[in-house]
Amino acid sequence: MDKQKTFGLNEAQKLLTTVTAPWVQELDLQVNSISNWKCKFTLSYSKKLVRAGDIICGQAIVSAADTAMIIAVISAIGEYQEITTVDISCKYLRPLSSGGSVETEILKLGKRLVVGRIIVTDIESDKLAAEISCTYARL
């Protein structure tokens, strides 16, 4: 059975509203595409997410990236499974001022650990804004 037929865009978007904390849901992360190893999301600009200088704060960027990777891991597994973040490291490269494109990539899908990479680009300029390395434990 093809995993993507059981966990597709609709299931991914629904999962964002059922398993994440209410404040994470306020990020309004949108699922654009989903596959076994790579997924794409949109973090829209919102006044709720900006800090002084009218740029999206780093905490919102990492929260969106972490949340996107949860969906990516579940997509790679093919069904919902409890996972938890073990490690996440972010390199901020430029301010994100118009919303972001969040692209996830599964680098290793193990029985216990999943390793991934997340790239965040500015929607308006298409320039790299953040690069994130992450590890998750399958519970």
N, C-alpha and C positions, 0 to 999 in steps of 0.2 A: 504494500500500500504506500502511495506517495505521501510523505509527511506533510507537504504543503497543502494537500487537500483536506487535512484534518486541522491544520493550524495556518490560516491565511490572514489576510488584511482585517477582515471583520472580527475574527477571534482575537487578533492582536490588539486592535483598538478597544474592544470590550474588556480585555484583560487589564488595560491601563486604568479603567474606571472601577474595577472590582477588587484588585489586589493591592493597589497602591494607597498610601495615606492621603487623606483629603488635601493637604497642602501640596503634595506632589501632583495631584490631579489639576491643581490650579496652574501648573506649568503649561497645560493645554498642549501637550506633546501629540503630534499627529503622525500616524504611520503612513508612509508613502509607498514603500515596497518592502517585501519580505521574502527571504529565501533561506536555505539551510545555513549558509555561511555569511551572508551579507544582508544588512537591512538598512533602510533609509527612513529618516524621520524629519519633521520640521518643528523647531522651537520658534514659535511666533513672537514677535516683539510685543511686549506688554508693559505698561507703566508699573505694574505690580512687580516686575522683575528687574527694573533698572535702579542704578545707584546714581550718585552725583556724577555729572558729566553725561547723563542720559545714555549710559551704556549698560548692557545686561550684566548683572553682577556674576562674579565667578561661582558663587554658591549655586545659582540657578543653572549655570552651564554644566557644572559637574553633576548636579541632581538630574538634569535632563539626560545627560550621557549615561549615568548609572541606570536610570530607568529604561532607557532605550536598550541597553545591553541585557537587561532582564528579559525583555521581549525577544531579543536576538537569541539568547541562550535557550529559551523555551522553544523557539522556532527550530533551532538546531536539534534539540531533543525530540521534538515532534508532538509533545503534549505537555500540559502543565506539570511542573514539579517544583517543590520548594527549593529555592537556592538562596544564598546569602553572599554579600560582597565580602571578600577576604582582603583585597587590596585594590586601591585605586590611586593613580598618580597622574596629575594633570600638568601639562606645560601650556601656559597661556602665551600666545604669540602676538595677538593684537586684540584690541577692543572689539566686542561684538555689539554693533549699534543698530542693526536692522533685522534681527532675528537670525536664526542659524539653521543650517542644514547639518543634521547629525547622522553620520554614517558609521555603522558598526561592522566589525569583521571578527569572526571567530577564528582564532589562530590554532587552538587546541581544544578538542572536546574529549575530555577524559571521563572515566567512570566516577571520579570524585571531584576533580577540578576542571574548570573551564577558563581558558586564557583568551583575552580579547584585546582589540584596539578600537578606539573611537576617534574619528576625525570630525571636528566641528569647523564649518566654513561659514563666513558671513554671507547671507543670502544676497545682499545687494552687490557687494564687490566680488564675491566668489573667492575671496582670499582666506587662507588658513587662519583660524582664530585660536584653536586649541587642539592639542594632541593628547590623548588619554590612554594609558595602559591600565588593564584591570584583570583581576582574577576573582572567580566565583567558586564557591563550594556547592556541590549538589548534596542536599540533605536527605 
